[in-house]
Amino acid sequence: MTYEEKLTSLGLELPEAPKPVATYVPAVRTGNLLFLSGVLPMRNGQLAFTGKLGRDLTVPEGVEAAKVAILNALAIAKQELGSLDRITRVVKVVGHVASADGFAEQPQVLNGASDLLVAIFGDAGRHARVATGAAELPRGAAVEIEVILAVS
């Protein structure tokens, strides 16, 4: 089963890859690594989740935001590589969670992205990770996720 077939079997589909909103590129490949820029939880060109976890959003809403962001990241990877099947390993995920004072459940929020990557890629989806709180994120986003992928 291809990774895109796996997505379909999970009831998911990749969105259109988001376009950069500033002076940067969505991805840079060097050798067998693909570095993705920070990705927000976008749906149909609009932020799907805004605000701070622990004040405006619940942990389950944050988990969903992380899933949406990782699907956008995978859409960028597919745009760059032509196929998700060229991904040989998810190396690292760095997640920034817009957090209200006292909110300390960033790892649980980022599990939305991590669990989805493992569901899609199996053991190749297990990765190193950073989950950190942020005072503010671009455009008021609830999460921003960056990913490093090993590719063929």
N, C-alpha and C positions, 0 to 999 in steps of 0.2 A: 504494500500500500504506500503510495506517495504521501509526502507530508500534506499536500493540499487535499488529498482524499481523506487523510486523517482529520483535517479541519472540518471537512464536510460531514464526516461521521460523528463529529462532536456537535454538529448543528451550527457551525460557525462559517463565516466567509470573510475573506480579506476585504477591507475597504479599499478605495482608491488611495494611493500613497499620498500623504499630505505634502503640500508644497512648502518650502522654506518661507518664513515670514520676515527674515532679516538677511544679513550678509554672511551666509554660510551654506554649505552643501549638506544634503541629508545623510550622506555616507561617504566614507573614504576607505578605499581598499589599499592595503600594503601587504605584499606577500600573500599569505593564506588567511589574513585577518581582515574582517570588515567591521569598521567602527561606525556605529550609527550615532548621529546627533541626538540630543534629547528630544523625546517624542511626547506629545501631549495627548490626552484622551479626546480625540476628535471623532465626530460622526457627521457625515455629510457637510464637511467644511466648517462645522461649528464645534466649540468646546462642549462636550457632553457633561462634564463635571467641573464645577467651579466652587471656590470657597475652601475653608479650612476644615480638616478632619478634627473632630472633637468639639467643633462649634457649629458648623454649617452642615457637615456630612457625618454619617455613621461609618463605622469600620466596614460593614457590608457594602455600603456605597463606595467607599474607597477601594475595596477589593474589585468591584466592577470597573471603576475608573482605571485601575492598573491593568485589567484584562483588555479594556478598550485601547489603552496606550500600547500594549504589547502587540495587539493585532495591527495597529498602525505601523509599528516598528517592523513587523514581518512583511507588511505591504511594501515598505521601503526596501527591505532586503530582496524581495522578489523583483522589484523594479530594477535594482542594481545587478542582480545575478541572473535573472530570467526564470529562475525556478527555485523554490525553497529546498528542493532536493540537493542543491549544491551546498547547503549548510551541513557541515560535518560535526559541529559541536557548538553549543551555546557556551561561551567562555565566561562571560561576566555580565551581570546586570547591576546597574547603579540606579537606585530609585530615590527620588526626592518627593517628599510628601508635605504639602502645605499643612502646617500644624498649628492649632491653637495652643496657647500657653498650657503647659501641663500634659499635653497629648504625647504619649510615649508608645503607641502601638503601630509605629511605622513598619516593623517587620510583618505584622499580620496583614496590613494593607498590601505590601509588596508580594505576599504569598499569592495574591490574585494573578500576578504576572508569572511568578515562579512555577506555581502549580500548573498553569496553562502551558508553559513551555515544556514541562515534563510530560504532560498529557499528549502533546503533539510529537515531541522528539524522543520520548523515552529517556533512556540513560544519557543520550547525547544532549538532552535538554537540561541536565543537572549542571549547575553553574556556581561560580563564586558570586558573592553579592554584597552590596552596600545598601542599607536602608536608612535614610537620614531624614530628619525633619527640616523644613524650610519655613522661614517667616513669610515669604511671598514667592510665588512662581509666575512665570510669564503669563500675561493675559488673565491672571486670577485662577489659573488651572489648579486643580486639586492634586495632581501628580504630574511628574515629568520623569521619564525613564530613558536611560541610555543603555545600549547593548553592544557587546563585542562578540562577534561570531567568527568561528573558524570555518573556512569555506574551501571548496575544491575549484 
